[in-house]
C-alpha cells in the first residue's frame, strides 16, 4: 500500500468494528495540485480511507492470511465534499458479514458531529489463483497496522487485547 489515508485507529474491535482518524494537512501532495488556491481533499480519497479502515478490520479477522481487496461500492451517499486542511475525519466501519469469498461493511465519515458520507463497501477475498501474487511485501501489512495503533488499542470479541505477533 503506497498511499495511507488514515492516520491512526481509535477503536479496533476484532471482527466487529473499527474507527480511524485522518487529519487533513496542507502539506499533503495531492492538495498542492487539487484547486491550488482552494485546496480540498477529493471525495475519492475519503472513500479510500474508509476502504482502508474496513479492509484492515476484515483482513485482521483472517490473521492477515487472505488477500482482501475492495470489490464494489453498492451504496454510498456523500453529503459534503468540502474537506479542507485542518479538518479531522472520523472513519467508522462495522462488519455486516464475512464469508469465505467476500465480506461487507457499513461505513460512515464524520467531521466532528457532522455526517459527511455513509454507505456500504463489499470486499473480495481473492482465491487460490492469487496465492502466489504479492499485494504487500513480507511483514508490511503487520507493520502498517502497528503504526496505526491497532495493537495498542485493539481487542478481541471477548474483550482481551489483540496480541502483536512480534511480542
N, C-alpha and C positions, 0 to 999 in steps of 0.2 A: 504494500500500500504506500503510494508515494505522497498522497495528499491526506492530511489529517484534518477533519472537520469537526472534531470535538477536542476539548482541552482536558477534561477530567470527568470521571464518573463521580456522582454524588450519592447515588443509590445503585446497588447491584445485588439483586436477589435472584440467585441461580434458577433458571427455568421459569421465572415469573415476570420480573420487570427490571428495568434499568432506567436511570436518569443520568444525563450528562449535561455539561455546560459547554458553551462556546462563546468566548469573549471576542467580539469583532474588533480588530485593531487596524488602525490606519496603515500600519507597516506591512500588511498582507499584500503580496504581489498582485493578486487579482484586482485589488481596489485601485491601483495606480492606472490601470487600463480601462476600468469599468466606470464611465462617467467621471472623468478626471476632476471636474470642479464640483461634483456632487456624488461622491463615492457611495455606492450601495452594494451590499452582498447579493449576488444573483440568487434567486429562489432555488435554482438547481443545486447550489451548494448547500443550502439549508436541507434540501431533501437528501443529499448525500450524507450530511451529518446525522440525520435520522436513520438512514440505512446503516451507517457505521455503528450507531448505538444499538439498534435492534439486531444487526448482523452479529456483532460481538457477543451479545446476550445469547443468541441462538447457538453460535459457534461454541461458546463455553459449555453449553449443556451436552455437547458431544466431545468434551475434553479436547477441543481443537483438532480432532481427528478427521472430521468430514470437511469437504470443501463446500462452503456455504457462500452463495452469491445472490445478489438481488435479481429476482426473476421478473417481477412486474409490479406495477402500482395500479391496482384495480380501482381504488377510490382515494382521492386526495383533494382537499379544499384549502386554498390559500386565501386568508382574509386580509393580510397586509404584507406588502413586499418591500416596504421602506425599512430595510435593515442596514443600519449605518454604524461607522466606527463609534465605539463607546457602548453599544448595545451588548447585553449578555443574553444569549439564547439558552433556554432550558429545553432539552430534548427528553421526552418521555416515551418509553417503548414498553408495551405489555404483550407477552406472547399469547396468541389466540390458540394456536395448535402447533404441534411438532409431529411430523410423520417421518418415515424413512427417506422419502424422496423430496420433502419440502416442508416449509413452515410458513406461518403467517403471524404478523404482529400489528397491533394497533399503535399508532404513533401520534404525538402531539408536539407542537413547539409553542412555547410561551416566551414573552418578554415581560418580566415581572408578572403581573396578573393578566396581561393581555394575551388572548389566544391568537397566535399568528397563523397556524395551519394545523390540520389534522387529517388523518387518513389511515389507510391500510397498505402494508407492504408484504409482498409474497416473496419468499426466498426459495431458491432451488438448492437441493443438496446433490452435488454432482456425483455421478455414479462411477463405476469401475473404469470406464473409458478415460477418466480424468485422473486416476490414481497416480500416474507417473508424471503428470504435469504439475509444475510448481506454481502456486499462486503467491507464496511467500518463501523467503529463504528460511533455513532451519532456525527455529527459535525466535524469528522476527515477530510473529504474532503474539507469542507469550511476552516478549519484551514490550510490545506495544501496550497490552493490557496492564502490564506492570507500571508503565509510565502514566497511564490513565488512572491509576489508583485502584484498579479492580481488586487486587489482593489486599489492599489496605481497608476497604470498606465492604467487600463482597461477602455475602452469606449464602449458605445452602438453604434449601426449603425448610429444613428443621431448625434453622437459626444459627447453626455452627458456622464459623468462618470458612471461606474458601481458602484452601491452603495453596500457597505458592509452591509449585513443584521444585523450585530451586532451593527451598528451605527444608 
